[in-house]
Amino acid sequence: MDIRNNITFFLRELEGKGCRLVAVSKTHPPEKIKEAYDAGQRVFGENKVQELCAKQPQLPADIEWHLIGHLQTNKVKQVVPFVALIHSVDSLKLLEEVNKQAKKVNRVVPCLLQVHIAAEETKFGFDEEELMELIQSGKISALDSIRIVGLMGMATFSENKEQVRSEFKKLKTLFEKIKTMELPSNIEMKELSMGMSQDYEIALEEGSTLVRIGTSIFGGR
Ligand SMILES: *Cc1c(COP(=O)(O)O)cnc(C)c1O
């Protein structure tokens, strides 16, 4: 894989579209990440806490690290000091733990709420009803060391483009609906994280502001 070329390609793809590239570097060594960095990429996504914490100190300090994978409450403490955005918050319990640990290090940590939009069964992500319930519960406003800045979702892993599109549309509709609601000051709908290597073009058309691309930049895992 020509990482430099791939980064250049994606930066051009996204130009003028109001969408940023999260280069998903999971399983790839720091040297490969440095190649992407040298091509101008500054936002990287990892899905495992241990791997993220091992790589972060080995790479330039101006990298914006995003956690995109499932986060267990007992690992929150390790990422909160430096993480720029957590894409994968899927419970109130997790939000409360991020809030608690962020307060200890005097940070306000930006988070996205992960929504389950795919047809596939998964235990991760809020469904629409749970999401609305949480937002309307009034329980978030007290969490003053977190900031909810949007939603994240993963479409069904499928060749069926219309299915993928309808799932992204569903997430975008939810995003717009929440935007119109009366929200506490620590919720602001501005980021919509959707789209990966195989479906980013559809995600862009449906209003993504953050695409998470791994394979098409770094090659297979
Ligand atoms: C691995 C991963 C990606 C990137 O997937 P590719 O198909 O390699 O682009 C995006 N989002 C999440 C949550 C991931 O775990």
The ligand as an SDF file (V2000), in Angstrom:
LIG
                    3D

 15 15  0  0  0  0  0  0  0  0999 V2000
  -11.9020   -1.0670   11.8100 C   0  0  0  0  0  0  0  0  0  0  0  0
  -12.9510   -0.0460   11.9160 C   0  0  0  0  0  0  0  0  0  0  0  0
  -13.1450    0.8940   10.8790 C   0  0  0  0  0  0  0  0  0  0  0  0
  -12.3580    0.8970    9.5840 C   0  0  0  0  0  0  0  0  0  0  0  0
  -12.7480   -0.1590    8.7690 O   0  0  0  0  0  0  0  0  0  0  0  0
  -12.1400   -0.3750    7.2790 P   0  0  0  0  0  0  0  0  0  0  0  0
  -13.1250   -1.2610    6.6380 O   0  0  0  0  0  0  0  0  0  0  0  0
  -10.8090   -1.0160    7.4700 O   0  0  0  0  0  0  0  0  0  0  0  0
  -12.0480    0.9550    6.6520 O   0  0  0  0  0  0  0  0  0  0  0  0
  -14.1220    1.8610   11.0690 C   0  0  0  0  0  0  0  0  0  0  0  0
  -14.8610    1.9040   12.1900 N   0  0  0  0  0  0  0  0  0  0  0  0
  -14.7020    1.0280   13.1980 C   0  0  0  0  0  0  0  0  0  0  0  0
  -15.5530    1.1490   14.4160 C   0  0  0  0  0  0  0  0  0  0  0  0
  -13.7430    0.0250   13.0970 C   0  0  0  0  0  0  0  0  0  0  0  0
  -13.5910   -0.8420   14.1060 O   0  0  0  0  0  0  0  0  0  0  0  0
  1  2  1  0
  2  3  1  0
  2 14  2  0
  3  4  1  0
  3 10  2  0
  4  5  1  0
  5  6  1  0
  6  7  2  0
  6  8  1  0
  6  9  1  0
 10 11  1  0
 11 12  2  0
 12 13  1  0
 12 14  1  0
 14 15  1  0
M  END
$$$$
